[in-house]
């Protein structure tokens, strides 16, 4: 508004609904009456002296103008609102918003101020619209989107999203960390690209993933499989991998989403349970063999074999104690042994294990008491280790065998290679096998039959149930009752829940494999739910008919609970329940990725309590811990639901404000937290006061990654400490040295054109037939007044990233076109000027129009201009490039592919491109003619170009031998330092004239 405001106070006691005399002379009373009838649109006019000239009905309702003045000292909210309106008008604001209360609801008013001038006076017209519904809808939408995005980005799974070409678009940090992939290296890379840059051990996983990706695309069905990932340190992870492919409306591939859950711990538990099941199976099998055999001798080797396989040992032997044999110096006789192939021990070595007082007296004492001996070889005393050195094993277990209460002999079992450690339970199983063998031996000696299966059955800590073919339980062991709470009398005749559920895979597995295992949720007698790992085995008679089922289960409830607790312990602070440093870093990492994608800001508040150490040291840790808990509670109450608060450790907290609308919001939040901490804390009947110092950093201003943003906030916090504490401040150092240098270079690059710091250099292109200069390649150079000649490798990528390349490219194109007309008009041999075109330029929808404008401006014949584009740009945007090339070709401009051979062009695409020339990349020319591979590639490129009707030029030519090879191959154009380095336009003019006078001075090459 241009008119100066003189309003000092709004006089509300002179308001009239519609005062015909107060209406401007040229006003229409009917129009004002129509305004008065508007709903949810408030209209008001003000005079310069602050009196209200006119209000419609809705305005009087909002500002309470129809009510008589109150004698109460309490100000009506509408009065404050009018004063706030006056302030906004004083500030000459023509458009602003107001908050007002109407019918106990806070609403939003959009205000527009218009100056009205007539012959009598100056008025200000205020139009006010109620926008509450729109504002509330926008807030609700943002909150919903934030909640959904947070759920996705905080997923505990490994997540990767690929495009229709199987290139990585996005992956969460958990997946990148697993495969040790740098954050900046994975975007738009294929599995093979990424695998080539990471640890070789991951190559197999990436190759398999590529195959399963293709299966998912091809079948158009969800894919799921368990995959083992081998890690560089020698360990492995098992992942439950799922993949889903999405397709566009035209059935073309759109996205492939992979998410995987780490089930390594579950698989480890399954393995442990499988081992236990194998041991129990071995116990039952050995017991059955020893019980049913006519003689234990007939099954002794089988018992040893099954014991070794179930317990993962290498070899085992049964030795009988004998009276001392002086001839052999032994106290033992080998009866039977079994060994994994290649690990058999000579009989003499086994019988030489003498449990006499002089040699292994310590072991003799243990074994005589009925206890086993078990030890790693490395843990044995030197003397004992020396006696067993010829066994070449890493651990040994010896189980005594007792017959008629006498030490009869031993089972010696050894492990010769490293596997999992033997547990006490497994050692107990070995003892059970020893007891079963002892019983079998004793039965044979005494003729008494013992039920060996009962020993194993009753001694197992797992629950065991015997089920008949009708699915009824006909027997249980003590372990069953211990786990479920049901006695044998209560459970006999019942049907196991897994049979009741009729699992299809259970019966299928029992039928095909004779065994089924899986996790089942069951209930104890007291109603408590528990998880069990159940193995069911089919029992058949000698006619191979099913007679029974044996179910063995272990209670894994604590394991499941431990998994859940482990996640909480790993990711949350145990004192406050807040996210810990690990989880905060992960959440901030996700937020930064999202902010980078959506060009948003993030604020980080680093909170450090003032004088907390003094309270903690003087009143003790329990009081300190309670104070920290209460502080965390107040901080949580001071922030938005979308904000995240975490505890970094000690008395340090952090608040992350995602989707920051205004940097001042961070300051307001810091003030709210400081205010929340001002009131006293009642801890252990003591009134405590605490303040805080808050440092604020902003992404991306103060850092581009998690560490730098947190570090900046930390530094700002210490600045507050230095300023006296109990305050907040923003991080003041905006950029690191590298960022500052890049910022300066970018600013100077933006001004380089207007300051005429760019110059176009030209490198001649020579005919290998005549030696004449027939063309040139235009190359831009930056003559910086401070840095000198800046390398194109340094400023071209920056120009492309910032978009400045569009202005630079058009300028170079114009300069080259002007020079082309000048030089070609004065030369008989010079035919064209080639100009490199950036992929950024090609992707502009109006690039063909730009080329046309350059031709018109320079009056250059179109065929004199040749545009070069890199092969990689063509392949990445084939359809767009073809369309743009067709338009440019229609102008008469020549087109060429630069650096040919370095990309992955397809012949079908090359055929569709309206090209004139292929340029053989210098990497294939450099070692000609000595390098046979390069020679073959160069020849192949020429042959292909010739068959497609393209001419060929070789770049990077530096030797006469290269020229001879190219000429012999059929190539008739070359460019390189053999002829000239890139030179200025004036130098190139002299070079053209010299070449013309000498009639092809380069023909010698």
ABEGO torsion letter per residue (X at the ends): XABBBABABBBAAABBABBAAABBAABBAAAAAAAAABBGBBBBBBBAAGBBABBBAAAAAAAGAABBBBABABBBAAAAAAAAAAAAAAAGBABBBBBBBBGGBBBBBBBBBBBBBBAABBBBBBBBBBAAAAAAAAAAAAAAAAAAAAAAAABABBBBBBBAAGBBABBBAAAAAAAGBBAAAABGBBAAAAAAABBAAAAAAAAAAAAAAAAAAAAGBBBBBBBBBBBAAGBBBBBBBBBBBBBBAAGBBABBBBBBBBAAAAAAAAAAAAAAAAAAAAAAAAAAAAAABABAAAAAAAAAAAAAAAAGBABBBBBBBBBBBAAAGBABBBABBBBBBGABBBAAAAAABBBBAAAAAAAAAAAAAGBBBBBBAAABBAAAAAAAAAAGBABBBBBBBBBGGBBAEBBBBBBABBBBBBBAAAAAAAAAAAAAAAAAAAAAAAGBBBBAAAAAAAABABBBBBBBAAGBBABBBAAAAAAAGBBAAAABGBBBAAAAAGBAAAAAAAAAAGBBBEBBBBBBAAGBBBBBBBBBBBBBBAAGBBABBBBBBBBAAAAAAAAAAAAAAAABBAAAGBBBAAAAAAAAAAAAAAAAAAGBBBBBBBBBBBGAAAAAAAAEAAAAAAAAAAAAAAAAAABBAABBBBBAEEABBBBBBBGBABAAAAAAAAAAAAAAAABBBBBGGBBBBBBBBBBBBBOAAAEABAAAAAAAAAAAAAAAAAAGEGBBBBBABABBAAAAAAAAAAAAAAAAAAAGABBBBBBBBBBAAAGBBABBBBBBBBBBAAAEBBBAAAAAAAAAAAGAAAAAAAAAAAAAAAAAAAAAAABAABABBBBBBBAAAAABAAAAAAAAAAAAAAGBBAAABBBBBBAAAAAABAAAAAAAAAAAAAAGBBBBBBGBGABBBBAAAAAABBBABBBBBAAAAAAOAABAAAAAAAAAAAAAAAAAGBBBBBBGBABAAAAAAAAAAGBABBBEAAABBBBBAAAAAAAAAAAAAAGGAAAAX
